């Protein structure tokens, strides 16, 4: 698995867009909206080397802070221009409101790609990058408010261990969110999806990334991943409560959610 992601790292974004016709961006937006982070949230994004979830999180929190600031200023109509300006500058300098996101990935190449993107897009405050294994996270117990993993958990060797680790590092009241390819229930759609996955995606991998094998593996790993109800039971076995899932695009992907109480 490590070799697969090392070889696809540089072309990962282009391939994601090609394989999903860009819809993966919408799925990730939905995940962050479902999280609905407030300023001050401490997020751990596992297998998030490309930074996709981290950057969305930062944008979301900044927008929340901006709305808060505007509401605050509207309530102080009698402030002088200078006081408004000072208040605005002070809040602007802390646009994340103590929110932080830690991106943890087992793969150095993926982290490298993410860091380059962050630099290019101008993300630095409230963002850190850690090399680490989902099955043995290098963090203390009860540390994070939210744990996310997007299109990563199916590539973990021991999913049960990764879920236990997610539970361990979350604070009581913390939330687990997982976005992953899942199982399509509609038989006709399922056949079309299989056809596309096995016949088209490896060809795209060869044409765009010069790598048939890695994309063949990625397709097979999607099919091996447990169906929605089975994965829900695994999350509950790890200790999470209020576990549910939301199918997107007829179950091509699903967002699983659970809480540590």
N, C-alpha and C positions, 0 to 999 in steps of 0.2 A: 504494500500500500504506500509506504514511504517513497519508493522509487516512482510509483505512478504520479504522485503529486509533485515530486521534484521535477519530473519530466514535463508536466503540463503547466507548471506555475506561471511561466511567462505568457502563455497563450490562454490562461484560464478565463479571463474576462471575455475575450473574443469568442471563445468556445461556448461559454455560458449563454451569451447573446444568440449565437448561432443555433445551439441545441434547443433553446426554449423560445426562440423568436423574440427575445427580449423580455418575456413575461416574468423571468426570475426577479427582475427589478421590482415589479408590482408585488410579487409574493413577499419580498423582503420589506417593502413599504408596509404591507398589511401586518407583518410580524411586529414591526416597531410601533405601529398604531395600536395594536393589541396590547403591547407592553405598556404604552402610555406613560413613559417615564416622567417623573416630576424633577425639577431642579434639586440636586442633592443625591440623586440615585447613583449607586455604585454598581456598575454592570461588569460582569465577566462574560466575554464572548469567546467561546471555545471553538477551535478549528476555524477561526475567523481571520486567518492570515491575510486575506485580500482586503480586509478593512470595510467590506460592504455594510455590515451591520453597525460597526463602530461609527462610521461617518454619518449614517442615517440617525443614529442615536444622538450624536452631537448636534446635528441640524434640528432635530425634534426638540431637544432641551433648550437650544438657543431660541427657537421660535416661541416656546412656552415662556421663557424669561422675558422676551421682548413684549409679549402680551401682558405679562404681569406688570412690567415697567410702565407700559402705556396706561393700564388701569390705575396704577398708583399715581401717575401724574395727572390723570383726569380728576382724581379725587382731591387733588391739591391745587385747585384753580387759583387760589390766592397767593401762590408762591411767586417770587420775583423771577425774572428771566434767568438771573445768575444762579439762583437756587435750583431751578429746573435743570439748567445746564450741568451744574455740579453733580446733582443727583443722577442725571443721565450718564455722565462720564464714569461715575463710580460704579453704576450697575453694568455699564458696557464693559468695563475692565474685568468684570467677573461674569461673563455672559453665560457660563455653565452653572453658576450657583453651586459650586462645590461638587458637581456631578463629575464622575470619572468613568472611563471605560478601559478595562484591561483586556487586550486581545491576547489569547493564548493559543499557540499552534505548535504541533509537534515537528513541523517542517520548516527548516531554516529558509529555504527558497521562497516558500509562500509568505513568510514574514517579511522577507526582503522586498518582495513585490508590493506588499501592503505599505511598508515604510516609504517606499519610493512614491506610491500614490498619495500618501498623506502629505509628503513634502510638496509634491506637485500641486495638490489641491489646497494646501495651506492649513492643514489640520495639525495642531501640535498640543495646544492646551487640553488638559484632562484626558490625555490618551497615552497609554503605555503598551509596550509589546513584550511578551514573555514567551520563551521557548518552553513548552511543557506538554506532557502527555495527559489526555483526557482521563485515562485510567488511574493516574497517580498525580493529581494536580499539586503544583508547588505553592499552595496557599494555606493559610490557617483556617480552622473551623469557623463557621458562623461569620463570614467576612462580607459577603456580597448581598445586595438587595435583589438582583436579578441575574440569572444564568441563562444565556442563549447559546444555541448551537444550530447553525443553519447549513444543511446539506453536508453534515460532518459525521453524525452519529452512526450512519450505516457503514462507515469505513473504520470504525473502532473495532478492535479484535474482540474485546469483552464488553458488550453493551451494558450488561448488568453492573460491572465495575464502574463504568463511566457515569451511570445513573446514581450509584451510591456516592461517588465523588461529588457529583452535582449537589446532592442532598447535603453532604458534609460541609461544603464551602458556603452554602446559603445561610443567611441569618434566619432565625425563626420569623415567619411571616414572609419570607423571600419567595420568589417565583421562578419556576423552571419553564422555559419556552423552547420548543424544538420545532424547526421547520425542516421537513424531510420529504423526499419523494415517497409516495405511498402506493396504495392499491386501488385501481379503478374498478368500480363495481359493475358498471354497464358493460355487458359482454361484447357488444359491437365496438364500442369505443376502446375497450381493452384490447381487442384484436388489432385495431388500427394503430393504437399506441405501441403495441409490441412490434408491429411491422416497421414503424418509424424508428423505434429505439434500436432494433437489431440490424436493420438494413441501412438506415440513413446516418445515425449518429457516428458509428465507427468510420464511415466514409468521410464525414465532416472532419473528424479527428485527423484523418490521414491528409486531407486537403489543406486544412488550416494549420494544424500543429505538426504535421508529418509524423503522426503517432496513432496508428490504428489500435494497437494492443491496449493502451491505457484507457481509451474510450470504450473499447469492448468490455474491459474490466468494470468501468463505471456503470455501464448498462446492466451487467450481470449483478453487480452489488445492489442495484435498485430492486431487482427482482427477488433477491434473497432476503431483503429487509422484511421484518414481520408486518402483517396487515394491521390496520388501525386499532382494532379491539385488543389484539395480542400485545401490541406495543403499549397500549394504555395500561394493561395489566402489569407489564414490566415496570412501568413508572410507579404504579401503586405499590408494587413489591419493594421498591427502593425506599418507601416510606412517605411518598407524597400524597396529599389529600386534594379533594376537589379536582380530580384529574378529568380533563375532557379534551376533545379535539375538534378542529374545524377543517372540513375538506375544502380544498380550493380546486377549481377546474375539474370537477367530478372525481376528486380523489387522486389526481395525478400527484398532487402534493397535499400534505396535511400539516396543520399547526397543532402540536400537543402542548397542553398547559397543565401545570400542577403547582401546589403550594406546600411549603414546609411549615407546618404549624407547631 
